[in-house]
Amino acid sequence: MNKLSTYVCATAFGVAISATALAQGVKTPAASPTQVIKQNFALSSVEVAYSRPATKDRVIFGDLVPYGKVWRTGANNATKVTLGEELAIEGVKVPAGEYALYTIPNKNEWEIVLNKGVKNWGDNGYKQEDDVVRVKVKPQALPFKVESFMIAFDKIAASSMEMVIMWDKVAVPVRFTAPTMDATIMAQIAEAMKGDKKPYWTAASYYFDNNRDLKQALAWVDEAIKEAKEPFYMVHLKAKIQAKMGDKAAAKATAQRSIELAKAANNADYVALNEKLIKTL
């Protein structure tokens, strides 16, 4: 081999190595990008980590995702759901912890499964004996198309919410509740009331919001108002408690007082809230 041939071969070899090294260092967008969503709920949170495939003009349910078979509910790794405390999923209690989310789609009914196989690659390695909970829910038809697979939280209240699985034109709501939350909070309030610094405002608000003993709520909000030197928002809560108790005259007088305090504090929002309350009395 002459010198020119040797040089050309060496150069070509070097270019090939450089191209391989460059290719290994290239980063491209994931076909099914991951998403982690975390929703504060009850006394802790619920977190979901999952991958989001796109429809790409494909028929999804009944084709790409077959009916009657376990589905990874997304793409790539098993979708993970982390519960920060014991919750009930469609009425079935589930301890705090991390779980793999699987589903079994059907046209008129889906099965929702939480499973111990959090290290599985999708549904590879799935074992039914590792199921922690399996419940049935009804899918809903959407009037629009969801291009990228999505999991979201909706209808979030103090002790209930929905986790909604959505793709193409299908939405599947799954109800979460916190069955032990009220007992936990009531116990916390009872214990805190034994201390030197009593949570009058927090306790009164909780009792009002959750239809507990309104006489007790009224007594506590009076103490809170006294300690805080009559802030307009506390006086407004007192008016709402009185209204819920059916004492319209007292509620109206208290709401008027809250309006005076709110105007002095330049808070138009609470002026409006009190005016709306008075109109209902």
N, C-alpha and C positions, 0 to 999 in steps of 0.2 A: 504494500500500500504506500503510495507516494505521500509527501508532506501535505499536499492540498487535500487529498482524500481524508487523511488523518485529522486535519483541522476541521473539515466539514462534519465528520462523524462526531468529533468531540463537541463541536458547537451545537449540533442537533441534540445530542444527549443532554447537554447542559440546559437547553431550552425546554426539553421534555421534563427534566427534573423541576425546573422553575415553574412550569405550568402546573405540574402536579401539586407542588407546594402552595401555589397561589390558589388552586381550586380547593385545597383543604382548608384554607383560611377564609373562604368566602362564606358570608352569612346571608341567607335569604329568608323571606317571611315564611312563617309556618302555614301550611295548608289549612290547619284547624287550630288557630291560636288559642292559647289558654286564657282563662279568666278566673279570678278569685273574687267572690263577693262575700261581704260580711254584713249581716244585719243584726244590730242590737235588738234584743227581744227578751221580754220578761226581765229576769235578773241577770242575764248574761248575753249570749249571742249565738247565732247560727252562721256557719261559714260553709260555702260551697266552692270547690275547686274543680274546674272541668274544662274540656276543650270544645271548640265551637266550629263544627263543620258547616259548610254552606250547601244550599240545595243544588246550585249550578244546573238548573233546569231539569233536575232529575225527579222522578216520582219517589217520594220519601216513604210514607207509611204504607205497608202492604207490598213494598218492592225493595227499595234499598234497605229499609228496616222492616224485616218480615213480621207479619202478625204471628202471635203465639209463641215467640221465641225470646229468650233472655237477651236484652240489649244493654250495651254498656252505658247508654244514655249520654251520648256525646261522641267523642273520638279519643284515640290514644289510650292513656292510662285510665284506670277506673275512676269515675267521677267520685269525689270524696265529699261527704257531709260531716261537719264537726258540730256537735251539740255541746254547748257550754254548761248545760245542766239537764236534769231529767225533763223530758218533754213527752207529750203524747202526739203521735202521728196518726191521724184519722181515728183517734180514740185509744190507740194502743201505746202504752207507756214504753219509752226507750231510755235507757240510762245515758248519762253524759258520756261522750266519747267520739271517736272518729269511725266512720262507716263508709263502705263503698255503696254507691247508689246504683241499683239496677232497676230496669223496668221490663215489663212484658206487655207490649202494646197489642191491642186488638181494636177493631173498628168502633165498638160500642163500650169497651171497658178496658182499663189498664190495671195491671198489678204493679204496685210500688214496693220495692224491696230494699231494705237496708241490710247489708251483709258485712261480715268481718273481714272479707278479702280486700283490704285497702291497698295491698301491694300487688294486686293482680294487674296484668296488662289488658285493659278492657274487660271482656268477659272470659278471657283465657284464665283458667284456674278457678272459675266460679264453682262453688259447691253449695247446693241447696241446704245442706246440713249446717252451713255457716250463716244462714239467714237469721237475723235478729228480729225482724218484723216483715210481714208481707200483708199488704192491704189492697183493697180494690177501690178504684175511683173512676169517675166518668169523664171522658174527654169532652172538650167543647170545640165546636167549629168556629174559626176566626173569619171575620169578613175581609181580612187582608192577609198578605203573605209575609211571614217572618223568614227572611233569606238565611240568616245565620242562626244556628241552634242557640237557644237562649234559656237560661234559668233566672228567674227574678222573684222578688218577694212583693206581696201585695196585701191589701186589707189588713194592715198592721195595727193592732190594738194592744192594750196592756197585756193581755194573756192569750191572744189568739192572732194568727196570721196565716197566709197562704204562701206556699212555695209553688210557683207556676212554671211548668216545663212547656216551652213553646218552640215549634218548628213548623215550617211550611204554613199550613192553615189550620193547625191543631194546637190547642192549649189544654194543659192538664193541671188543674189546681189540686194541691195536696195540703190539707189543713193541719197546722201545728197548733197545739195548745199547751199551756203551762199549768197543769192541774195542781201543783203544789205551791204555786207562787203566792196565792192569797194567804194560805196558812203560814207561810214563811214570813210574809210582811206583817201579818197580824201579831205573830210572836215577837218580831223585832220591835214593833211599836210598844207592845206590853212591857218588854224588857227595858226599852229606852225610857219609858215613862217612870221607871224606878230610879233613874239617875238624877243628877243635879240639873243638868241641862236638858230639859224635856223638848222633844220635837213637835211642838204644838202645831206649827204651820203645816209641816209635812203630814202629820197624822190627820189633821182636819181635812186637808185636801184629799187624802186617800179615802177617808170615810165618805166624803161627799161624792167623789168620782165613782165609788164602788157600792153606793147605796147601803152603807153601814148605818150605825146608830147616829141619826142626825142630831139628836140632842147632845150627844157627846161631841160631835163635830162642831156644833155651835159653841159649846163651852171651850173647846180647844182653840177655835179661831179667835174667840174673845181674848184668851190669854196671849195668843200670838200678836194680836193687834195692840194689846197693852204693852207688851215687851218691846215691840218695834216702833212704838209711838205713832200708831195710826197710819200706816202706809195705804195708799188708795187701792192697791191690788188685793190686799188682805180684806179691806172693808167690802170690796166687790164680792169676794168669796162668801163673806158673811151674808150679804144680800141674796146670793144664790142659794145658800143653805136655807135661809128663811123662806124663800120662794118655794123651794122643794118641800118644805114642811107645811106649806099652805098658809103661812102667815103673810099675806099680801101687803097689809098695811106696814108692817115692820120692814119687809123687804124693800118696799118703795122708799121709806125714809132712809134706810141704810144705803140704798143705791144713790139717792140724792146726796148723801154725805160723801160717798165715793166720787161722785162727779165734782163736788167742790174741791176735794183733795187732788183729783186728777188735773183739774184746771190750774190749780196752784203749782203743780209739778210740770205743767205744759205737756201733759200726756193726752193727746187727742184720742188715741185708741181706746183708752179706758173710759173716756167721756162717752164715746159712741157705744161701747159695750154696756154701760149702765143705762143709757137711753133706750137701747134695744130691750134690756131686761125690764125696764119700767113699762114699756109698751105691752109686754106679755102679761102684766099683772092685772 
